[in-house]
Amino acid sequence: MPSSISKGQCRKLRALLARERIVSFYSYFADHGYYYACWATGDVDGAAGMKGGVVPGLSLETAQRLNDDELARIRMAMAEAYLSALEAQLTSSRHITRDVTAEETAGFHGDVFRSHFLGLKDWTLFLPFEQQEKAGGLDAVERYWQGVLRTSAQLSARALARSTALLQAA
């Protein structure tokens, strides 16, 4: 379960984004147990093999068609949309206490992609979400999404452990 995030912490996180520190922004959430951030950090930090990384969930084929400036704008918009989706919890609570659901994720990815003239088919999870919904409804999509997030967190933890071991061995 993720640690709670206050309104004050959200203001500081928005300030990080204003300074274009997207990796630090996602790392903060990942360090506090928000698995979407683990997934996103791998993409924006260059783990996808592209200079500067890509956009969380953007297909590699689409990313290769875009220039660095376009990718940077989309990357920033995605981080801002993620924070806005989380901040929606603050309307009924004093803290953010959970990560984004599949429905919230699809919503803000769709919004960001459309505003940058991309379609949902450019999203790597469009097809799996669609197949899960056909097979078992929205509950199946959410179960699938939670599995994706858990896997991302486990992979991030393993990568961190390997990096730590390499640093200690040096």
Secondary structure, DSSP 8 states (H G I E B T S, - for coil): ----EEHHHHHHHHHHHHTT-HHHHHHHHHHTT-HHHHHHHHHHTTTTSSTT---TTB-HHHHHHS-HHHHHHHHHHHHHHHHHHHHGGGGT-SEE-S---HHHHHHHHHHHHHHTT--GGGBTTHHHHHHHHHHHHHHHHHHHHHHHHHHHHHHHHHHHHHHHHHHHH-
